Amino acid sequence: MRTPIIAGNWKMNKNVSEALELVKELKAIERNKKVETVLCVPFTNLWQVKSEIEGTDIKLGAQNMHWEESGAYTGEVSPLMLKEIGVDYVILGHSERRQYFNEIDETVNKKVKTALEKGIYPIICVGETLEEREVNKEKEVVERQVLKALEGIDTSDIEKIVIAYEPIWAIGTGRTASSSEANDMIKFIRETVEGKFGKVSNDMRIQYGGSVKPNNVSEIMAESDIDGALVGGASLKAEDFAKLINY
């Protein structure tokens, strides 16, 4: 049985005091303990948020990392730095990283391998543009992203990986893939993983992301293959985020 996982991606939002206020509010709200809760916060908040969630079931996530342990990579953050803070998860290959910072499948793959080596669970983002969906290339695109990201990964590590299906046309637009559309693609992703790694694909958790809100999360989570959500805007208010966890 796969444990549902709801992860909040704060993106470039919240200074330290705002972050601590949100976490304190979230801790005060009763949450479903059968759902894994992850906060993926900006680098500047990681240390303080880790201290604030100490002793709770809330997990800490970063939004990116470099694949090298150290070196002349100005502006980058290494996996060892994240590990020292106590980061549990890291988002890799988010469409905004791909779109604005030239992230490519090959670098996502390097980061996935390093994250696993260092004991950090990767949340790998995949998804198609509206143009790709309109010409019926969405599965071709997603299949390529999944297989490239998992290239060279050992079968024993597959269950440590979370994949987040985030159709780019639904991120921050208010548009959401229908629950059946999202489930169909997530089922396809699981079949793609099974084709390469076998039945261990049944142990991999696959989230949906793209304008998930309190008013649509129940419908999304009722689908057969959706194991959680990677949430942007709705994770920036403790009350809204708690409603997602308590779907």
Accessible surface in RSA format (square Angstrom, percent):
REM  Atomic radii and reference values for relative SASA: ProtOr
REM  Chains: A
REM  Algorithm: Lee & Richards
REM  Probe-radius: 1.40
REM  Slices: 20
REM RES _ NUM      All-atoms   Total-Side   Main-Chain    Non-polar    All polar
REM                ABS   REL    ABS   REL    ABS   REL    ABS   REL    ABS   REL
RES MET A   1   239.18 123.9 156.89 103.8  82.28 195.9 136.88 116.4 102.29 135.5
RES ARG A   2    63.43  26.6  45.92  23.4  17.52  41.7  16.82  23.0  46.62  28.3
RES THR A   3    65.71  46.7  59.48  60.3   6.23  14.8  29.14  39.1  36.57  55.3
RES PRO A   4    32.17  23.4  31.72  28.9   0.45   1.6  32.17  26.6   0.00   0.0
RES ILE A   5     0.00   0.0   0.00   0.0   0.00   0.0   0.00   0.0   0.00   0.0
RES ILE A   6     0.00   0.0   0.00   0.0   0.00   0.0   0.00   0.0   0.00   0.0
RES ALA A   7     0.00   0.0   0.00   0.0   0.00   0.0   0.00   0.0   0.00   0.0
RES GLY A   8     0.00   0.0   0.00   N/A   0.00   0.0   0.00   0.0   0.00   0.0
RES ASN A   9     8.50   5.9   7.76   7.5   0.74   1.8   1.23   3.0   7.27   7.0
RES TRP A  10     0.42   0.2   0.00   0.0   0.42   1.0   0.19   0.1   0.24   0.4
RES LYS A  11    50.11  24.4  46.60  28.6   3.51   8.4  37.33  33.6  12.77  13.6
RES MET A  12   184.76  95.7 161.59 106.9  23.17  55.2 123.94 105.4  60.82  80.6
RES ASN A  13    63.90  44.1  56.53  54.6   7.37  17.7  11.13  26.8  52.77  51.0
RES LYS A  14    59.34  28.9  41.28  25.3  18.06  43.0   7.26   6.5  52.08  55.5
RES ASN A  15    85.58  59.0  74.71  72.2  10.87  26.2  41.61 100.1  43.97  42.5
RES VAL A  16    51.01  33.6  49.37  44.7   1.63   3.9  49.41  42.9   1.60   4.3
RES SER A  17    77.34  65.4  66.37  88.6  10.96  25.3  52.44 111.7  24.90  34.9
RES GLU A  18    78.58  45.1  75.53  57.1   3.05   7.3  24.46  47.3  54.12  44.2
RES ALA A  19     0.46   0.4   0.46   0.7   0.00   0.0   0.46   0.6   0.00   0.0
RES LEU A  20    42.33  23.6  42.33  30.3   0.00   0.0  42.33  29.7   0.00   0.0
RES GLU A  21   103.44  59.4  98.57  74.6   4.87  11.6  34.94  67.6  68.50  55.9
RES LEU A  22     6.52   3.6   4.39   3.1   2.13   5.3   6.18   4.3   0.34   0.9
RES VAL A  23     0.00   0.0   0.00   0.0   0.00   0.0   0.00   0.0   0.00   0.0
RES LYS A  24   115.62  56.4 108.19  66.4   7.43  17.7  58.17  52.4  57.45  61.2
RES GLU A  25    84.39  48.4  77.81  58.9   6.58  15.7  37.38  72.3  47.01  38.4
RES LEU A  26     0.00   0.0   0.00   0.0   0.00   0.0   0.00   0.0   0.00   0.0
RES LYS A  27    79.49  38.8  54.97  33.7  24.52  58.4  30.95  27.9  48.54  51.7
RES ALA A  28    90.07  82.8  47.81  73.8  42.26  96.1  59.57  83.9  30.50  80.8
RES ILE A  29    57.99  33.0  50.62  37.7   7.37  17.8  54.83  39.5   3.15   8.6
RES GLU A  30   159.91  91.8 140.09 106.0  19.82  47.2  62.20 120.3  97.71  79.8
RES ARG A  31    14.58   6.1   7.00   3.6   7.58  18.0   1.56   2.1  13.02   7.9
RES ASN A  32    58.97  40.7  48.64  47.0  10.33  24.9  16.78  40.4  42.19  40.8
RES LYS A  33   140.96  68.8 113.19  69.5  27.76  66.1  89.47  80.5  51.49  54.8
RES LYS A  34   170.82  83.3 160.27  98.3  10.55  25.1 110.08  99.1  60.75  64.7
RES VAL A  35     3.33   2.2   1.17   1.1   2.16   5.2   1.62   1.4   1.71   4.6
RES GLU A  36    27.42  15.7  19.80  15.0   7.63  18.2  16.71  32.3  10.71   8.7
RES THR A  37     0.29   0.2   0.00   0.0   0.29   0.7   0.00   0.0   0.29   0.4
RES VAL A  38     0.00   0.0   0.00   0.0   0.00   0.0   0.00   0.0   0.00   0.0
RES LEU A  39     0.00   0.0   0.00   0.0   0.00   0.0   0.00   0.0   0.00   0.0
RES CYS A  40     0.00   0.0   0.00   0.0   0.00   0.0   0.00   0.0   0.00   0.0
RES VAL A  41     0.24   0.2   0.00   0.0   0.24   0.6   0.00   0.0   0.24   0.7
RES PRO A  42    21.51  15.7  17.20  15.7   4.31  15.7  21.51  17.8   0.00   0.0
RES PHE A  43    81.18  40.6  65.71  40.7  15.47  40.3  65.84  39.9  15.34  43.9
RES THR A  44   103.36  73.5  86.81  88.0  16.55  39.4  84.11 113.0  19.26  29.1
RES ASN A  45     0.40   0.3   0.40   0.4   0.00   0.0   0.38   0.9   0.02   0.0
RES LEU A  46     1.56   0.9   1.56   1.1   0.00   0.0   1.56   1.1   0.00   0.0
RES TRP A  47   146.39  58.7 144.70  70.0   1.68   4.0 121.31  64.7  25.08  40.7
RES GLN A  48    66.28  37.1  62.12  45.4   4.16   9.9  22.66  48.2  43.63  33.1
RES VAL A  49     0.02   0.0   0.02   0.0   0.00   0.0   0.02   0.0   0.00   0.0
RES LYS A  50    47.50  23.2  47.50  29.1   0.00   0.0  20.21  18.2  27.30  29.1
RES SER A  51    72.04  60.9  52.09  69.5  19.95  45.9  37.20  79.2  34.84  48.8
RES GLU A  52    33.81  19.4  28.50  21.6   5.31  12.6   4.10   7.9  29.71  24.3
RES ILE A  53     3.68   2.1   1.74   1.3   1.94   4.7   1.74   1.3   1.94   5.3
RES GLU A  54   117.69  67.6  97.52  73.8  20.17  48.0  50.67  98.0  67.02  54.7
RES GLY A  55    84.26 103.9   0.00   N/A  84.26 103.9  42.13 115.6  42.12  94.3
RES THR A  56    50.60  36.0  19.61  19.9  31.00  73.9  28.92  38.8  21.68  32.8
RES ASP A  57    53.26  37.3  38.70  38.5  14.56  34.4  42.76 100.6  10.50  10.5
RES ILE A  58     7.16   4.1   0.00   0.0   7.16  17.3   0.00   0.0   7.16  19.4
RES LYS A  59    74.03  36.1  74.03  45.4   0.00   0.0  41.32  37.2  32.71  34.8
RES LEU A  60     0.00   0.0   0.00   0.0   0.00   0.0   0.00   0.0   0.00   0.0
RES GLY A  61     0.00   0.0   0.00   N/A   0.00   0.0   0.00   0.0   0.00   0.0
RES ALA A  62     0.00   0.0   0.00   0.0   0.00   0.0   0.00   0.0   0.00   0.0
RES GLN A  63    37.60  21.0  34.89  25.5   2.71   6.4  16.00  34.1  21.60  16.4
RES ASN A  64    11.00   7.6  11.00  10.6   0.00   0.0   4.38  10.5   6.62   6.4
RES MET A  65     0.54   0.3   0.00   0.0   0.54   1.3   0.54   0.5   0.00   0.0
RES HIS A  66    14.65   8.0  14.65  10.2   0.00   0.0   8.03   8.3   6.62   7.7
RES TRP A  67    64.39  25.8  57.17  27.7   7.21  16.9  50.64  27.0  13.75  22.3
RES GLU A  68    70.21  40.3  68.43  51.8   1.78   4.2   4.59   8.9  65.62  53.6
RES GLU A  69    77.78  44.7  72.73  55.0   5.05  12.0  22.54  43.6  55.24  45.1
RES SER A  70    87.88  74.3  68.69  91.7  19.19  44.2  41.79  89.0  46.09  64.6
RES GLY A  71    59.10  72.9   0.00   N/A  59.10  72.9  28.68  78.7  30.41  68.1
RES ALA A  72   106.26  97.7  67.50 104.2  38.76  88.2  79.02 111.3  27.25  72.2
RES TYR A  73    94.25  44.0  80.19  45.6  14.06  36.6  54.40  40.9  39.85  49.1
RES THR A  74   146.85 104.4 110.87 112.4  35.98  85.7  84.49 113.5  62.36  94.3
RES GLY A  75    76.90  94.8   0.00   N/A  76.90  94.8  39.75 109.1  37.14  83.2
RES GLU A  76    72.01  41.3  51.25  38.8  20.76  49.4  12.99  25.1  59.01  48.2
RES VAL A  77    29.99  19.7  28.47  25.8   1.52   3.7  28.72  25.0   1.26   3.4
RES SER A  78     6.95   5.9   5.36   7.2   1.60   3.7   4.68  10.0   2.27   3.2
RES PRO A  79     0.00   0.0   0.00   0.0   0.00   0.0   0.00   0.0   0.00   0.0
RES LEU A  80    80.46  44.8  74.90  53.6   5.56  14.0  75.68  53.1   4.79  12.9
RES MET A  81   102.55  53.1  99.20  65.7   3.35   8.0  89.21  75.8  13.34  17.7
RES LEU A  82     0.57   0.3   0.57   0.4   0.00   0.0   0.57   0.4   0.00   0.0
RES LYS A  83    92.67  45.2  82.57  50.7  10.11  24.1  55.71  50.1  36.96  39.4
RES GLU A  84   140.03  80.4 109.15  82.6  30.88  73.5  41.73  80.7  98.30  80.3
RES ILE A  85    36.57  20.8  27.60  20.6   8.97  21.6  27.60  19.9   8.97  24.4
RES GLY A  86    22.46  27.7   0.00   N/A  22.46  27.7  20.85  57.2   1.60   3.6
RES VAL A  87     3.07   2.0   0.00   0.0   3.07   7.4   0.00   0.0   3.07   8.3
RES ASP A  88    37.71  26.4  33.57  33.4   4.14   9.8   5.74  13.5  31.97  31.9
RES TYR A  89     4.11   1.9   4.11   2.3   0.00   0.0   1.00   0.7   3.11   3.8
RES VAL A  90     0.00   0.0   0.00   0.0   0.00   0.0   0.00   0.0   0.00   0.0
RES ILE A  91     1.92   1.1   1.31   1.0   0.61   1.5   1.31   0.9   0.61   1.6
RES LEU A  92     0.66   0.4   0.00   0.0   0.66   1.7   0.66   0.5   0.00   0.0
RES GLY A  93     0.70   0.9   0.00   N/A   0.70   0.9   0.00   0.0   0.70   1.6
RES HIS A  94     7.60   4.2   7.45   5.2   0.15   0.4   5.63   5.8   1.97   2.3
RES SER A  95    10.90   9.2   8.82  11.8   2.08   4.8   6.67  14.2   4.23   5.9
RES GLU A  96    48.15  27.6  48.15  36.4   0.00   0.0  20.36  39.4  27.79  22.7
RES ARG A  97    59.85  25.1  59.85  30.5   0.00   0.0  16.67  22.8  43.18  26.2
RES ARG A  98    40.58  17.0  27.98  14.3  12.60  30.0  22.33  30.5  18.25  11.1
RES GLN A  99   115.10  64.4  84.33  61.6  30.77  73.3  37.65  80.1  77.45  58.7
RES TYR A 100   137.55  64.2 109.83  62.5  27.72  72.1  76.01  57.1  61.55  75.9
RES PHE A 101   119.58  59.8  97.36  60.3  22.22  57.8 101.61  61.6  17.97  51.4
RES ASN A 102   127.89  88.2 111.10 107.4  16.79  40.4  31.68  76.2  96.21  93.0
RES GLU A 103    17.30   9.9   7.05   5.3  10.24  24.4   3.25   6.3  14.05  11.5
RES ILE A 104    93.06  53.0  89.62  66.8   3.44   8.3  93.06  67.0   0.00   0.0
RES ASP A 105    14.45  10.1  11.42  11.4   3.03   7.2   3.51   8.3  10.94  10.9
RES GLU A 106    87.02  50.0  82.55  62.5   4.48  10.7  56.57 109.4  30.45  24.9
RES THR A 107    27.31  19.4  27.31  27.7   0.00   0.0  26.88  36.1   0.43   0.6
RES VAL A 108     0.46   0.3   0.46   0.4   0.00   0.0   0.46   0.4   0.00   0.0
RES ASN A 109    13.05   9.0  13.05  12.6   0.00   0.0   2.06   5.0  10.99  10.6
RES LYS A 110    97.85  47.7  94.79  58.2   3.06   7.3  54.69  49.2  43.16  46.0
RES LYS A 111     8.92   4.4   8.92   5.5   0.00   0.0   2.36   2.1   6.56   7.0
RES VAL A 112     0.00   0.0   0.00   0.0   0.00   0.0   0.00   0.0   0.00   0.0
RES LYS A 113    77.40  37.8  74.67  45.8   2.73   6.5  36.54  32.9  40.86  43.5
RES THR A 114    13.72   9.8  13.66  13.9   0.06   0.1   2.16   2.9  11.56  17.5
RES ALA A 115     0.00   0.0   0.00   0.0   0.00   0.0   0.00   0.0   0.00   0.0
RES LEU A 116    23.44  13.1   7.31   5.2  16.13  40.5   8.64   6.1  14.80  39.8
RES GLU A 117   130.50  74.9  91.87  69.5  38.63  92.0  45.10  87.2  85.40  69.7
RES LYS A 118    47.32  23.1  36.53  22.4  10.79  25.7  16.19  14.6  31.13  33.2
RES GLY A 119    41.32  51.0   0.00   N/A  41.32  51.0  30.56  83.9  10.76  24.1
RES ILE A 120     0.74   0.4   0.00   0.0   0.74   1.8   0.11   0.1   0.63   1.7
RES TYR A 121    92.85  43.3  92.85  52.8   0.00   0.0  44.24  33.2  48.61  59.9
RES PRO A 122     0.00   0.0   0.00   0.0   0.00   0.0   0.00   0.0   0.00   0.0
RES ILE A 123     0.00   0.0   0.00   0.0   0.00   0.0   0.00   0.0   0.00   0.0
RES ILE A 124     0.26   0.1   0.26   0.2   0.00   0.0   0.26   0.2   0.00   0.0
RES CYS A 125     2.57   1.9   2.42   2.7   0.15   0.4   2.48   6.3   0.09   0.1
RES VAL A 126     3.85   2.5   0.06   0.1   3.79   9.1   3.77   3.3   0.08   0.2
RES GLY A 127     4.37   5.4   0.00   N/A   4.37   5.4   0.42   1.2   3.95   8.8
RES GLU A 128     0.00   0.0   0.00   0.0   0.00   0.0   0.00   0.0   0.00   0.0
RES THR A 129    40.79  29.0  40.64  41.2   0.15   0.4  38.45  51.6   2.34   3.5
RES LEU A 130    55.72  31.0  53.79  38.5   1.93   4.9  53.79  37.8   1.93   5.2
RES GLU A 131   116.74  67.0 114.42  86.6   2.32   5.5  62.85 121.6  53.89  44.0
RES GLU A 132    49.79  28.6  49.41  37.4   0.39   0.9  15.68  30.3  34.11  27.9
RES ARG A 133    49.82  20.9  45.38  23.1   4.44  10.6  21.75  29.7  28.07  17.0
RES GLU A 134   119.53  68.6  87.56  66.2  31.97  76.1  38.88  75.2  80.65  65.8
RES VAL A 135    94.39  62.1  75.35  68.2  19.03  45.9  81.08  70.4  13.31  36.1
RES ASN A 136   130.10  89.7 104.52 101.0  25.58  61.6  25.62  61.7 104.48 101.0
RES LYS A 137   100.76  49.2 100.35  61.6   0.41   1.0  45.83  41.2  54.93  58.5
RES GLU A 138    28.73  16.5  28.73  21.7   0.00   0.0   2.25   4.3  26.48  21.6
RES LYS A 139    96.41  47.0  95.72  58.7   0.69   1.6  49.44  44.5  46.96  50.0
RES GLU A 140   110.23  63.3 101.56  76.8   8.68  20.7  44.10  85.3  66.13  54.0
RES VAL A 141    11.75   7.7  11.42  10.3   0.34   0.8  11.75  10.2   0.00   0.0
RES VAL A 142     0.18   0.1   0.18   0.2   0.00   0.0   0.18   0.2   0.00   0.0
RES GLU A 143    70.02  40.2  69.75  52.8   0.26   0.6   5.44  10.5  64.58  52.7
RES ARG A 144   111.31  46.7 105.07  53.6   6.24  14.9  57.46  78.5  53.85  32.6
RES GLN A 145    10.53   5.9   9.98   7.3   0.55   1.3   0.00   0.0  10.53   8.0
RES VAL A 146     0.78   0.5   0.17   0.2   0.61   1.5   0.78   0.7   0.00   0.0
RES LEU A 147    60.66  33.8  58.44  41.8   2.22   5.6  58.82  41.3   1.84   5.0
RES LYS A 148    74.72  36.5  73.11  44.9   1.61   3.8  32.44  29.2  42.28  45.0
RES ALA A 149     1.35   1.2   1.24   1.9   0.11   0.2   1.25   1.8   0.10   0.3
RES LEU A 150     0.26   0.1   0.26   0.2   0.00   0.0   0.26   0.2   0.00   0.0
RES GLU A 151    92.17  52.9  92.17  69.7   0.00   0.0  27.27  52.8  64.90  53.0
RES GLY A 152    64.74  79.8   0.00   N/A  64.74  79.8  33.26  91.3  31.48  70.5
RES ILE A 153    14.68   8.4   3.33   2.5  11.34  27.3   5.05   3.6   9.63  26.1
RES ASP A 154    85.70  60.0  75.05  74.7  10.65  25.2  29.22  68.8  56.48  56.3
RES THR A 155    65.11  46.3  62.36  63.2   2.75   6.6  38.76  52.1  26.35  39.8
RES SER A 156    75.90  64.1  58.04  77.5  17.85  41.1  53.75 114.5  22.14  31.0
RES ASP A 157    27.98  19.6  27.98  27.9   0.00   0.0   0.00   0.0  27.98  27.9
RES ILE A 158     0.00   0.0   0.00   0.0   0.00   0.0   0.00   0.0   0.00   0.0
RES GLU A 159   102.05  58.6  83.65  63.3  18.40  43.8  12.11  23.4  89.95  73.4
RES LYS A 160    89.75  43.8  81.30  49.9   8.46  20.1  47.80  43.0  41.95  44.7
RES ILE A 161     0.61   0.3   0.00   0.0   0.61   1.5   0.00   0.0   0.61   1.7
RES VAL A 162     1.88   1.2   1.88   1.7   0.00   0.0   1.88   1.6   0.00   0.0
RES ILE A 163     0.63   0.4   0.63   0.5   0.00   0.0   0.63   0.5   0.00   0.0
RES ALA A 164     0.00   0.0   0.00   0.0   0.00   0.0   0.00   0.0   0.00   0.0
RES TYR A 165     0.24   0.1   0.24   0.1   0.00   0.0   0.24   0.2   0.00   0.0
RES GLU A 166     9.66   5.5   8.74   6.6   0.92   2.2   1.48   2.9   8.17   6.7
RES PRO A 167     0.00   0.0   0.00   0.0   0.00   0.0   0.00   0.0   0.00   0.0
RES ILE A 168    51.58  29.4  46.56  34.7   5.02  12.1  46.56  33.5   5.02  13.6
RES TRP A 169    24.50   9.8  13.74   6.7  10.76  25.3  22.96  12.2   1.54   2.5
RES ALA A 170     0.00   0.0   0.00   0.0   0.00   0.0   0.00   0.0   0.00   0.0
RES ILE A 171    26.63  15.2  13.80  10.3  12.83  30.9  13.89  10.0  12.75  34.6
RES GLY A 172    76.94  94.9   0.00   N/A  76.94  94.9  37.73 103.5  39.21  87.8
RES THR A 173    76.84  54.7  40.88  41.4  35.96  85.7  49.79  66.9  27.05  40.9
RES GLY A 174    55.51  68.5   0.00   N/A  55.51  68.5  25.53  70.1  29.97  67.1
RES ARG A 175   124.09  52.1 118.26  60.3   5.83  13.9  53.39  73.0  70.70  42.8
RES THR A 176    45.41  32.3  20.14  20.4  25.27  60.2  15.60  21.0  29.81  45.1
RES ALA A 177     2.84   2.6   0.33   0.5   2.51   5.7   0.61   0.9   2.23   5.9
RES SER A 178    53.41  45.1  41.32  55.1  12.09  27.9  49.55 105.5   3.86   5.4
RES SER A 179    11.70   9.9   8.82  11.8   2.88   6.6   0.46   1.0  11.24  15.7
RES SER A 180    62.94  53.2  61.59  82.2   1.35   3.1  39.57  84.3  23.37  32.7
RES GLU A 181    69.50  39.9  65.15  49.3   4.35  10.4  26.27  50.8  43.23  35.3
RES ALA A 182     0.20   0.2   0.20   0.3   0.00   0.0   0.20   0.3   0.00   0.0
RES ASN A 183     9.04   6.2   9.04   8.7   0.00   0.0   0.40   1.0   8.63   8.3
RES ASP A 184    81.32  57.0  76.62  76.3   4.70  11.1  19.02  44.8  62.31  62.1
RES MET A 185     4.11   2.1   3.21   2.1   0.90   2.1   3.75   3.2   0.36   0.5
RES ILE A 186     0.00   0.0   0.00   0.0   0.00   0.0   0.00   0.0   0.00   0.0
RES LYS A 187    84.49  41.2  84.49  51.8   0.00   0.0  38.81  34.9  45.69  48.7
RES PHE A 188    37.70  18.9  36.68  22.7   1.03   2.7  37.31  22.6   0.40   1.1
RES ILE A 189     0.31   0.2   0.12   0.1   0.20   0.5   0.31   0.2   0.00   0.0
RES ARG A 190    14.49   6.1  14.19   7.2   0.31   0.7  14.49  19.8   0.00   0.0
RES GLU A 191    99.18  56.9  90.48  68.5   8.70  20.7  37.31  72.2  61.87  50.5
RES THR A 192    14.94  10.6   3.63   3.7  11.31  26.9  10.56  14.2   4.37   6.6
RES VAL A 193     0.12   0.1   0.12   0.1   0.00   0.0   0.12   0.1   0.00   0.0
RES GLU A 194    59.02  33.9  53.42  40.4   5.60  13.3  13.72  26.5  45.29  37.0
RES GLY A 195    72.48  89.4   0.00   N/A  72.48  89.4  37.82 103.8  34.66  77.6
RES LYS A 196   101.96  49.7  68.83  42.2  33.13  78.9  27.18  24.5  74.78  79.7
RES PHE A 197    23.60  11.8   8.17   5.1  15.44  40.2  13.14   8.0  10.46  29.9
RES GLY A 198    29.99  37.0   0.00   N/A  29.99  37.0  27.35  75.1   2.64   5.9
RES LYS A 199   145.63  71.0 135.62  83.2  10.02  23.8  95.91  86.3  49.72  53.0
RES VAL A 200    28.74  18.9  20.51  18.6   8.23  19.8  24.37  21.2   4.37  11.9
RES SER A 201     0.45   0.4   0.37   0.5   0.08   0.2   0.11   0.2   0.34   0.5
RES ASN A 202    70.62  48.7  66.69  64.4   3.92   9.5  21.18  51.0  49.44  47.8
RES ASP A 203    74.71  52.3  64.14  63.8  10.56  25.0   8.40  19.8  66.31  66.1
RES MET A 204     0.37   0.2   0.37   0.2   0.00   0.0   0.06   0.0   0.31   0.4
RES ARG A 205    35.40  14.9  34.83  17.8   0.57   1.4   7.31  10.0  28.08  17.0
RES ILE A 206     0.03   0.0   0.03   0.0   0.00   0.0   0.03   0.0   0.00   0.0
RES GLN A 207     0.00   0.0   0.00   0.0   0.00   0.0   0.00   0.0   0.00   0.0
RES TYR A 208     0.05   0.0   0.05   0.0   0.00   0.0   0.05   0.0   0.00   0.0
RES GLY A 209     0.00   0.0   0.00   N/A   0.00   0.0   0.00   0.0   0.00   0.0
RES GLY A 210     4.27   5.3   0.00   N/A   4.27   5.3   1.77   4.8   2.50   5.6
RES SER A 211    17.05  14.4   0.83   1.1  16.21  37.3   8.94  19.0   8.11  11.4
RES VAL A 212     4.20   2.8   0.03   0.0   4.18  10.1   0.03   0.0   4.18  11.3
RES LYS A 213    86.89  42.4  86.89  53.3   0.00   0.0  73.78  66.4  13.11  14.0
RES PRO A 214    46.91  34.2  29.69  27.1  17.22  62.6  30.13  24.9  16.78 104.3
RES ASN A 215   136.43  94.1  93.92  90.8  42.51 102.4  47.71 114.8  88.73  85.8
RES ASN A 216    30.02  20.7  28.07  27.1   1.95   4.7  21.22  51.1   8.80   8.5
RES VAL A 217     2.07   1.4   2.07   1.9   0.00   0.0   2.07   1.8   0.00   0.0
RES SER A 218    60.92  51.5  55.70  74.3   5.22  12.0  40.28  85.8  20.65  28.9
RES GLU A 219   108.99  62.6  99.00  74.9   9.99  23.8  42.62  82.4  66.36  54.2
RES ILE A 220     3.93   2.2   3.93   2.9   0.00   0.0   3.93   2.8   0.00   0.0
RES MET A 221    19.12   9.9   3.72   2.5  15.40  36.7   3.97   3.4  15.15  20.1
RES ALA A 222    86.72  79.7  46.49  71.7  40.23  91.5  58.37  82.2  28.35  75.1
RES GLU A 223    48.09  27.6  38.01  28.8  10.08  24.0   5.05   9.8  43.04  35.1
RES SER A 224    80.68  68.2  46.37  61.9  34.30  79.0  55.62 118.4  25.06  35.1
RES ASP A 225    18.31  12.8  18.31  18.2   0.00   0.0   0.30   0.7  18.02  18.0
RES ILE A 226     7.99   4.5   0.00   0.0   7.99  19.3   0.00   0.0   7.99  21.7
RES ASP A 227    11.97   8.4   8.50   8.5   3.47   8.2   3.71   8.7   8.26   8.2
RES GLY A 228     0.00   0.0   0.00   N/A   0.00   0.0   0.00   0.0   0.00   0.0
RES ALA A 229     0.00   0.0   0.00   0.0   0.00   0.0   0.00   0.0   0.00   0.0
RES LEU A 230     2.79   1.6   0.97   0.7   1.81   4.6   0.97   0.7   1.81   4.9
RES VAL A 231     1.94   1.3   0.74   0.7   1.19   2.9   1.94   1.7   0.00   0.0
RES GLY A 232    20.30  25.0   0.00   N/A  20.30  25.0   9.02  24.8  11.28  25.3
RES GLY A 233    60.37  74.4   0.00   N/A  60.37  74.4  34.95  95.9  25.42  56.9
RES ALA A 234    13.89  12.8   3.43   5.3  10.46  23.8   8.46  11.9   5.43  14.4
RES SER A 235     0.00   0.0   0.00   0.0   0.00   0.0   0.00   0.0   0.00   0.0
RES LEU A 236    40.84  22.7  37.54  26.9   3.30   8.3  37.54  26.4   3.30   8.9
RES LYS A 237   141.50  69.0 137.49  84.4   4.01   9.5  83.88  75.5  57.62  61.4
RES ALA A 238     3.12   2.9   0.86   1.3   2.26   5.1   0.86   1.2   2.26   6.0
RES GLU A 239   109.19  62.7 106.56  80.6   2.64   6.3  34.43  66.6  74.77  61.0
RES ASP A 240    40.87  28.6  40.87  40.7   0.00   0.0   0.46   1.1  40.41  40.3
RES PHE A 241     0.00   0.0   0.00   0.0   0.00   0.0   0.00   0.0   0.00   0.0
RES ALA A 242     2.62   2.4   2.59   4.0   0.03   0.1   2.62   3.7   0.00   0.0
RES LYS A 243   102.47  50.0  94.44  57.9   8.03  19.1  55.98  50.4  46.49  49.5
RES LEU A 244     0.00   0.0   0.00   0.0   0.00   0.0   0.00   0.0   0.00   0.0
RES ILE A 245     0.00   0.0   0.00   0.0   0.00   0.0   0.00   0.0   0.00   0.0
RES ASN A 246    67.03  46.2  40.45  39.1  26.58  64.0  25.29  60.9  41.75  40.4
RES TYR A 247    86.78  40.5  47.92  27.3  38.86 101.1  45.34  34.1  41.44  51.1
END  Absolute sums over single chains surface
CHAIN  1 A    11231.2       8901.4       2329.8       5788.5       5442.7
END  Absolute sums over all chains
TOTAL         11231.2       8901.4       2329.8       5788.5       5442.7
